[in-house]
Amino acid sequence: MPIAADRFLEHLAQCGVRFVAGVPDSLLRELGRALAEGGAPIRHVVACNEGAAVGAAIGHHLATGRVPAVYMQNSGLGNAVNPLASMAAPDVYAIPMLLLVGWRGELAADGAQVEDEPQHALQGRITRGQLDLLSIRHEILGPDAHDARAIVQRLLDHAVARQEPVALVVRRRAFAAGPGPGGGARPLPPTLTREDAIEACLRALPAGTITVTTTGMAARELYALRDARGESHDFDFLVVGAMGHASHIALGIALGARDRVVVCFDGDGAALMHLGALPTCARAHALVHVVLNNDAHDSVGGQPTSAPGLRLAGLARACGYARVATVRTAEALERAMRDALGRADGGFIEALCGVGHRTDLGRPSTLPRAAKEQFMRALRNPARGP
Ligand SMILES: Cc1ncc(C[n+]2csc(CCOP(=O)(O)OP(=O)(O)O)c2C)c(N)n1
């Protein structure tokens, strides 16, 4: 039976857990909602990335002696490996903590991989192996678990006895579904949607402008918009994984493609995940960096980011972007994009958007490998593009 997320948190609290940090994941959406509702006596911190969440957990243990929990999508294990292996491991500071890892690309009991998107395939297959390599004892929580409480108890007992991290690998639908989107972020009043914002930018882009689009719904929206507008996907690179790295992928393209203009569509959660990217990107004069700021992790359920309310334009200015704009409407965004494209020194545009997306949004029909070849071929063709 799927377990209700609030019951799960109550159980964690009964076991002495008072601190949970993490980065949202769609499989852990209900957990995010229960944490945001705040029923259990647990302090909750949304971290900017999974490594930072492990850091906060280490600090909590140092200050209180208690066992903290850290939640993440399995894609986030890569971000977490460094503080786990070089700080929390028993060979170093021996910090007990419970990792809650959403298992995208999960393997069924017979070893067959459950259908998921390409960016989850390898990560799904290696998740348990990665935990084994880190010597992190783990168990699986699925919707058919007979006694989730006993599993958690066993893991926490092990973490305390051995003074080391343990993990619960969470299958899809392990937590009982609640009503509507999870995470506690309230939809903003109808303002600019992320999709409208992307479309406003597309109206301003000359054919053949290179775009790089961040992880999640933004990439799917861009793809759908190209289809709806009868435009090709040739010059669009979709960053389906590697959350937070779209701007540096765009930077590498801008530097490698003879300084052709590259427009990067970024998310605020993604930009925050690797915020140190900003000053480096600011120095690339051919990069127009658009952050679609909805104060939320909309793509995985609308949970707030680590810094809701933060306006990134001021940061971008301090990081050295030559031109910075904040816009709230499609018209202002289209103008700001034309303005940025008209000058040769790049720029940063923060588009303040509402949360939410169409429910009938499709997925790109081109597989990443084929899309990469199409993109590279288009870039090699000097006859096209500004
Ligand atoms: C390293 C990593 N952690 C977590 C995720 C899960 N994830 C995918 S999209 C997303 C939210 C992105 O938020 P934001 O950049 O603000 O864009 P929005 O969804 O709001 O458009 C998250 C957390 C991931 N793919 N990779």
The ligand as a MOL file (V3000), in Angstrom:
LIG
                    3D

  0  0  0     0  0            999 V3000
M  V30 BEGIN CTAB
M  V30 COUNTS 26 27 0 0 0
M  V30 BEGIN ATOM
M  V30 1 C 20.4070 17.3080 -10.2850 0
M  V30 2 C 18.9280 17.2880 -10.4300 0
M  V30 3 N 18.1710 17.5060 -9.3500 0
M  V30 4 C 16.8130 17.4970 -9.4670 0
M  V30 5 C 16.2170 17.2520 -10.6690 0
M  V30 6 C 14.7180 17.1870 -10.8110 0
M  V30 7 N 14.2090 18.3660 -11.5020 0 CHG=1
M  V30 8 C 13.9390 18.3830 -12.8320 0
M  V30 9 S 13.3120 19.8260 -13.3700 0
M  V30 10 C 13.3720 20.4670 -11.8180 0
M  V30 11 C 12.8420 21.8420 -11.5090 0
M  V30 12 C 13.5140 22.9230 -12.2340 0
M  V30 13 O 13.0930 24.1420 -11.6860 0
M  V30 14 P 13.3530 25.4990 -12.4630 0
M  V30 15 O 14.7080 25.5220 -13.0240 0
M  V30 16 O 12.9520 26.6320 -11.5730 0
M  V30 17 O 12.3830 25.4110 -13.7050 0
M  V30 18 P 10.7740 25.2790 -13.7460 0
M  V30 19 O 10.4730 23.8500 -13.6040 0
M  V30 20 O 10.2010 26.1210 -12.6430 0
M  V30 21 O 10.4460 25.8290 -15.1060 0
M  V30 22 C 13.8940 19.5480 -10.8900 0
M  V30 23 C 14.0920 19.8130 -9.4480 0
M  V30 24 C 17.0650 17.0230 -11.7730 0
M  V30 25 N 16.5850 16.7810 -13.0000 0
M  V30 26 N 18.3950 17.0430 -11.6230 0
M  V30 END ATOM
M  V30 BEGIN BOND
M  V30 1 1 1 2
M  V30 2 1 2 3
M  V30 3 2 2 26
M  V30 4 2 3 4
M  V30 5 1 4 5
M  V30 6 1 5 6
M  V30 7 2 5 24
M  V30 8 1 6 7
M  V30 9 2 7 8
M  V30 10 1 7 22
M  V30 11 1 8 9
M  V30 12 1 9 10
M  V30 13 1 10 11
M  V30 14 2 10 22
M  V30 15 1 11 12
M  V30 16 1 12 13
M  V30 17 1 13 14
M  V30 18 2 14 15
M  V30 19 1 14 16
M  V30 20 1 14 17
M  V30 21 1 17 18
M  V30 22 2 18 19
M  V30 23 1 18 20
M  V30 24 1 18 21
M  V30 25 1 22 23
M  V30 26 1 24 25
M  V30 27 1 24 26
M  V30 END BOND
M  V30 END CTAB
M  END
